[in-house]
């Protein structure tokens, strides 16, 4: 296996985001490209990462499954600077990463056995889809985190509302002028701790796609020409405020 990225910054950022949710993953390298599916230790969130074969300047691989510690991989990828290229090769039970810029640097990362089974993203049905400016969503999630540890995603009369309510409250409302809303009335509540981690992916793309339904898991997608990052988050089913 030998793959090469001329600009590894997107891979580096994605791995950094994923490392906050899961620590050890199986990286699949096959005819599609590179992909990761994993569930966080609390079984509350699932992550999906895809980088198609077309993004790589070199791609020689059969079907490989690479068990890696994301924290260790993240530290190596941080050594890639502006203008660096990255070559990844599997050598027996090691992953060799060559960072090439002014000088050539070699890192070896030990591959690990991972006991958990591979998980595919479930095929969920949603009643509501919202496409929203990523920066707006980041701001609203931070507003909610000021007053509570969870927030509600609400569709009401064609409007998308994000609300956190405790002793104090925060509420933001988006109409069809501010977001693309294809939805029916519903409400679901989600952990802000997880949402804030997802929001780090908002820096990668201008738009965020949110899918949810009444008291139902939520799916959040971030897509660029180089990669796709997806998250599924279980709802908090609680007594109405």
C-alpha positions in Angstrom: 0.0 0.0 0.0 1.3 3.5 -1.0 -0.8 6.6 -1.1 0.3 10.2 -1.5 -1.4 13.5 -0.6 0.0 16.8 -2.0 -1.8 18.9 0.6 -2.4 16.8 3.8 -4.0 19.7 5.8 -7.6 18.5 5.2 -6.6 15.0 6.4 -4.8 16.5 9.4 -7.8 18.6 10.4 -10.2 15.8 10.1 -8.1 13.4 12.2 -7.8 16.1 14.9 -11.6 16.5 15.0 -12.2 12.7 15.1 -9.6 12.2 17.8 -11.8 14.2 20.3 -14.6 11.6 19.9 -12.8 8.3 19.4 -9.3 7.1 20.3 -8.7 4.0 18.2 -10.1 3.3 14.8 -9.9 1.1 11.8 -8.9 3.1 8.7 -10.1 1.4 5.5 -8.1 1.9 2.3 -9.7 0.4 -0.8 -10.9 1.2 -4.3 -13.1 4.0 -3.0 -10.3 5.8 -1.1 -9.8 6.2 2.6 -12.6 5.9 5.2 -13.3 5.6 8.9 -16.5 4.6 10.7 -16.5 4.5 14.5 -18.6 4.9 17.6 -17.5 6.9 20.7 -16.9 5.0 23.9 -20.2 6.2 25.5 -22.2 4.9 22.5 -23.8 8.3 22.1 -22.2 9.5 18.8 -21.0 7.8 15.6 -18.5 9.4 13.2 -17.9 8.8 9.5 -15.0 10.1 7.5 -14.4 9.7 3.7 -11.7 10.9 1.4 -12.1 9.7 -2.1 -9.3 8.1 -4.2 -9.4 11.1 -6.6 -8.0 13.4 -3.9 -4.7 11.5 -3.8 -1.9 12.1 -6.3 -0.7 8.5 -5.9 -3.0 5.6 -4.9 -1.7 2.0 -4.9 -3.7 -0.2 -2.6 -5.7 -3.4 -2.4 -8.2 -3.7 0.5 -6.3 -2.6 3.7 -7.7 -2.2 7.2 -5.3 -0.3 9.4 -5.8 -0.2 13.2 -4.4 3.1 14.5 -4.4 5.3 17.6 -5.7 8.6 16.5 -3.9 10.7 19.1 -0.6 9.3 17.8 -1.6 9.8 14.2 -2.7 13.4 14.9 0.6 14.3 16.4 2.5 13.1 13.3 0.1 14.8 10.9 0.7 18.1 12.7 4.3 18.0 11.5 3.0 18.6 8.0 3.5 22.3 7.1 2.2 24.5 4.3 3.5 23.1 1.1 4.3 19.6 2.5 3.3 16.4 0.8 2.6 13.2 2.7 3.2 9.6 1.6 1.7 6.8 3.6 2.9 3.2 3.2 2.1 0.0 5.1 5.2 -1.9 6.0 4.4 -5.2 7.9 2.9 -4.1 11.2 3.9 -0.5 10.9 2.6 2.6 9.0 5.3 4.6 7.5 4.5 8.3 7.0 6.9 10.4 4.9 6.5 14.2 5.2 8.2 15.8 2.3 9.0 19.5 2.1 12.4 21.2 2.3 13.7 18.0 3.9 12.3 14.5 3.9 11.1 13.2 7.3 10.1 9.7 8.2 7.7 8.6 11.0 6.7 5.1 11.8 3.4 4.4 13.6 2.7 1.0 15.1 -0.5 -0.6 13.9 -2.7 -2.0 16.6 -5.4 -4.7 16.9 -8.9 -3.2 17.6 -11.4 -5.5 19.3 -14.6 -3.6 18.4 -16.5 -4.6 15.3 -16.6 -2.4 12.2 -19.7 -0.3 12.2 -21.4 1.2 9.1 -23.4 4.4 9.3 -27.1 3.3 9.9 -29.7 4.1 7.3 -32.0 6.4 9.3 -35.1 8.1 8.2 -35.5 11.8 9.0 -38.5 14.1 8.7 -36.5 17.3 8.6 -33.4 18.6 6.6 -31.8 22.0 7.2 -28.9 23.4 5.3 -27.4 26.3 7.2 -24.3 28.5 7.2 -21.6 26.8 9.2 -20.5 30.0 11.0 -24.1 30.8 12.0 -24.5 27.3 13.5 -21.2 27.6 15.4 -22.4 30.9 17.0 -25.8 29.6 18.0 -24.4 26.4 19.6 -22.0 28.6 21.6 -24.9 30.8 22.7 -26.7 27.7 24.0 -23.6 26.4 25.8 -23.6 29.6 27.9 -26.9 28.6 29.6 -27.3 24.8 29.5 -25.6 21.5 28.7 -28.2 20.5 26.0 -30.2 22.3 23.4 -33.4 21.5 21.4 -33.6 21.5 17.6 -37.1 22.6 16.7 -39.0 22.9 13.4 -42.1 25.0 13.9 -44.3 26.5 11.1 -41.4 26.3 8.6 -38.8 27.8 10.9 -35.7 26.2 12.4 -35.2 27.0 16.0 -32.3 26.2 18.3 -33.1 26.7 21.9 -31.5 26.0 25.3 -33.6 26.5 28.4 -32.6 26.1 32.0 -32.8 28.9 34.7 -31.5 31.0 31.9 -32.2 30.5 28.2 -30.9 31.2 24.7 -33.0 31.0 21.5 -32.2 31.5 17.8 -34.6 31.3 14.9 -33.9 30.8 11.2 -36.5 31.3 8.5 -36.2 30.2 4.8 -34.3 33.4 4.2 -31.4 32.3 6.4 -31.5 28.5 5.9 -32.7 25.9 3.4 -35.5 24.2 5.3 -37.3 21.0 4.1 -39.1 19.9 7.2 -42.2 19.1 9.2 -42.8 20.2 12.8 -40.7 18.3 15.2 -38.4 18.7 18.2 -35.4 16.8 19.6 -32.9 17.6 22.3 -29.1 17.0 22.0 -26.0 17.2 24.1 -24.0 20.4 23.7 -20.8 18.7 24.7 -21.0 16.6 21.6 -22.3 19.4 19.4 -19.4 21.7 20.3 -17.0 18.9 19.2 -18.9 18.6 15.9 -18.7 22.3 15.4 -14.9 22.1 14.9 -15.7 20.6 11.5 -17.6 23.7 10.6 -14.3 25.4 9.8 -13.9 23.0 6.8 -16.9 24.1 4.8 -19.4 27.0 4.4 -22.6 24.9 4.8 -23.7 22.3 7.3 -26.5 19.8 6.6 -28.6 18.8 9.6 -31.2 16.0 9.5 -33.4 15.1 12.5 -36.9 14.1 13.5 -39.0 14.1 16.7 -37.0 12.7 19.6 -34.8 11.0 17.0 -31.0 10.7 16.3 -29.6 13.7 14.5 -27.2 13.5 11.5 -24.8 16.3 10.7 -22.8 16.4 7.5 -19.8 18.6 6.4 -18.8 18.1 2.8 -16.0 19.6 0.7 -14.5 18.4 -2.6 -11.7 16.7 -0.6 -13.6 15.0 2.1 -16.9 14.2 3.9 -17.3 14.2 7.7 -20.6 12.9 9.2 -21.8 12.6 12.7 -24.8 10.9 14.2 -25.9 11.9 17.7 -28.4 10.1 19.9 -31.1 12.4 21.4 -31.7 13.2 25.0 -35.2 12.0 25.7 -36.3 14.0 28.7 -39.5 15.6 30.1 -40.4 18.7 28.2 -39.2 21.9 29.7 
